[in-house]
C-alpha cells in the first residue's frame, strides 16, 4: 500500500535520541524536562481519596466544574482577569494537547503562523498537520530576545497566528513589558490570533514577573492560553493541563476537543481542585525551583561551560564555545558518551540549522543528581 506522509520531515525527536543514548551509556540525564524527585505527597493522597470516593467515571468533557471554578479564582488573583469558568476554560490531557487543539481549531491551508526559534518541538508539526505554513523569526542570541521589527517584516495578509512561549523552552527567556507593548501595537486592528504557551507560568526567577496574555484584555480577546499541571506540580506523567480562551475561540476549541479526547482523568481533577484551595501550592513554586537553579549554577562555575541568562522554566542554557567548535548535536552526543552527562543541543530547536554551540540542561532534579552530573562535567571540562 502506498501513501504520502503528512509529516515527511519528522523523525525521532532529539529527546528520544538523547535519552536512549543516556540509558545506553548509563549517563546522568539532564536532557528531558522532568523532575527526578517526588511530587508533594498530598497530591497522590488526594487522588487516592478521589478514587475511593467514586470519582472513576467520565467527568464533563470541558473538565470537572469545581476545578474550572478554582482556576478562574487563581487567574483573578494572579492576573486580575475575569475568566468565566463555564465558557472560557477547558481541562486537557496536557499542555501539548491544548496547543495542538488550539492550532487545529482555527488553522486552514494557506494560513501563516509566526514562530520564534528556538522553539518547542511540537509547534511546527502541529502547524503543518493543519495545512498552514510556519514563518520563522529567530530570537536574538545570546539573550534570546524578540526583534519586533523583524516580526513586522514577516506579517502578511495570510498571517493567522503568532505563537508565544514565556517562560521559554528551551532558553528560559521571559517576555518583558516592552515585548507586550510591541505585541499589542502589532496586532491591534488585525485578525491575527495568538497562541500563548505558558506551561511554566509559576516558575519565574530573578525578580521577574510572568506577563501572561491573561493580564491584557485586548490580547486575551484573540488568544488561546495553554497551561500544564504536570510541569508546575512535578507530575509530568499525569498529562493534565488546560486552555483559556475567549468564548468564541473556546467554542471552536471544544469542537476539536470533544472528538479527540472527550474527557480527562477524573480523579486527578478532583484532587487538584482540593489542592488549589491553598494558593501557596502554586505561589511557592518559583522559590523552590529557583534554589535548584542557583545551586546548579554554583556547581557549574567549576566547569568550562559559560551560563546564559535564564529567568524561568526548568532549564539553563550553557555555551561550550570555550570547549569545542563541534556542532551542538555532535558535542551533546560526545558529552553523553565520554563525560557521562546527557543534555539537549539547542540547535535541535531550530529548523534552519542555526547553531550557536549551546546546550540546554534541566536543573529540576535532586541535589545529588545535579552534584553527580557536574562532578562528571568538571572532571572532563574543568574551569580554566
Secondary structure, DSSP 4 states (H G I P E B T S, - for coil): -----SSTT--S-HHHHHHHHHHHTT-EE-SSS--SSPPPHHHHHHHHHHHHTT--S---TT--HHHHHHHHHHHHHHH-----HHHHEEEESSHHHHHHHHHHHH--TT-EEEEEES--THHHHHHHHTT-EEEEEE-BTTTTB--HHHHHHH--TTEEEEEEESS-TTT-----HHHHHHHHHHHTTS--EEEEE-TTTT-B-TT-----GGG-HHHHTTEEEEEEHHHHTT-GGG--EEEEE-HHHHHHHHHHHHHHTS---HHHHHHHHHHTTSTHHHHTHHHHHHHHHHHHHHHHTTBS-EE----BSSEEEEE-TTT--S-HHHHHHHIIIIISEE-EEGGGG-SS----SEEEEE--S-HHHHHHHHHHHHHHSB--
